[in-house]
Amino acid sequence: MSRLFHPIIPGVEMLSGAEVTDGSLKFDSAASNHLSKTFGTTGNNRTWTWSCWTKRGKLGSGILIDCSSGSDRFRIRYISDKFDMASDGTIYRQTNALLRDPDAWYHLVAVLNTSQNTADNRVKLYINGEQVTSFNTSNNPSQHDGFILNTNCLHRIGELCDNGSNYDGQMSQVYFIDGQALTPDSFGFTDPLTNTWRPKKFKGNLDPNNINNINRTWSDDLSASSGFQSDYPAVNAFDGIFTSNNTEGRAAANNSGSTLTFSPAGGIVVNNKIEVYTRDGTITVNGGSGYSSNTDLAWKDVSSVSPSTPFTLTSLVVTGSGSNAGEIYAIKIDGVVLLNNAGWGKNGFYLPMDGNSPIGEDKSGNGNNWTPVNFGGSVAL
């Protein structure tokens, strides 16, 4: 964890292609600086990624992000100079490493993915691009557990929702990716000239044909004839998770033989083919004849039952076979995996905190702005 973020070095950025971070936002614990937001809807509270660059001011403890609803709460924080993720009194991960160099920039990434079959992979912490493996405290959430972060409740950056434990220092390049479990490489890279870890912009999972875009929440277009199983909601089909394990990344209907129907608003133009990651069952495209899917969990090319290309997809139906319900793990159009809001997810946001835009303004394109409280401005790095 020795790689540190360095301020702009004149001449180096142009040669290395490093992302230029122009500034940061100063949090003064004495002034109770913080940002506040209540999401209008619940996103994926089982799978997400949070990323932030911080430079400590006062050492000790301080909240990076907190959320609260009644007695439920979830927080990512510094506590006694350790990096920590906790919920409702349970510390899921707390580092042995002490982050107390006042001159250092720390890139912190926290990842939740409770769909993982392997318990130790459900919570991951990273510091300056490297996964933390040495913990003072480590507990694993149950598979498919959901937490209140990314739900319709009060969230604060820099302070507890019921006040106190204020963060003191600087922040920059704060990202929240709703519905994807990413690695630090999505937000940073090692500069080959200086061997230092530097920030880069996450731009979402865009594609040349603009199939995925910031305004499309595909899970809103997926319905289940008998409702969704509580552990396998619609958002799972568009979170980019599809593995050989049938408990990971699955959207599933209730009841044997039930169906999932994907009806994208306005349709999707298909120039080559549609593929569905699923198990056994029957798949129809635009009401045509059925494709019989075998029991293997894999990509199923449904070209044989699709209209001649190009065509507009208006309906994709997956019906469960025998005792199985309809299931979809992922959908691929012309080689592009469909992801909610171009990979940002409905509640995803990007707060640059660099002085080039209003404090709290979301620059992802999602419009998830935060309200700044007790701030006076931003500072240069």
Phi, psi and omega in degrees: 000035186269350182282132182238151173281132180247146174300173183300129176253113185307133178092326184287318186299320181294329181279321188269342184077020182294146175292129181272121175255114191280333184191186181212168181255127182273125174255122179251112184298328180292333180266358181057040176299136172195169173242149187226144176201143167240116180295143180285343181210160178278132175266209178276104183265014174249337183221121176196168177225132176241135182221140183202143171259130182227150171230119188293145169255266172282137180276176182110242185235153178185141182280132172267309171212139182222149172219154187208140173212107185062233179272354180274139174206160178214139183211148169243132193200168160267134173221120186051040176071011174259153176271134197212143170232128186214157178210130173049043177086352178259123174272116181276322174213135172217124187289152165285327182298138176259122183258085188226025174274111185290347180262357187262145167265131178247125172266115184250133178229130176238133185232130174245132176207081186281359173285346182300135177289324178279116189301320183292346180266002185280336175228129178226140173241145177227144175231122180050046173086356184244135180289134178282130179236352180249117186236142170287322177220138179213122174226152182248134174290159176292154180298135179073009174301141172246146181240169187278347172298131182081025173242179182281071178212172182293132174236143174226144173252121176097356182200150173298149179297332176257027174078156178095175182051046184290140175286141177232118181149203181245149174229152175202153173055060181269122180238144167227122181250112185274108174104002176231141174259101187254175176248167181300338180298343176286343186234354183203170179205160176272119179294120183292341181275325185246351183058032177249152179275124186234156180281152168219160183277136168275124185248010180083179182257068179280166181215160185301328183270003179057036175292309172275129174212164191299337185266003183251113173258091189301327183297338176292341182262007180251125180235160180235134185298332182239019185083163180269147171295141187300327180277350186227067184285174183300324183300336182297332182287350184229032180254005178076009181256116174209115185229182178283352180268125188281004176260355186254127174072024186261135165255127186219140175279162171282154170075142179295142178073005180283170187238153167248134180236122177256113183235081185296127180301127180082350179078167176232126178287126179251117181263340184230288182200163174247137174232143179234129176270109185199184178251218184284156181147194179237134182240129175239150180237122179053037175076012181280196179291159187272141172265124180272112182271134179282180187282347181292136176277105187195174174289129178248115179279116184257026180302325185294339179244014180262155173297165177296137180279150355282150176213169180255120176286123177242339182205130174231119185241129177243120181249131180294156181248135177061237182275358183270146174274165174297136183223141171223129177261326179192157176233136181235126178245119180051041177084359182255120176285127181288127180230139180302129174051048177056033178093344179285330188078165186300321183257010179295150179208162175223115177250101183298321183052041186245006179086355181265357178211161181303143178303129178090356180282125179282122181257012178284335187104352181280340181078021180272068183286151178248153179265118178281140181233124174069026179263155175242354181150196180236168184230156177285156181293000000 
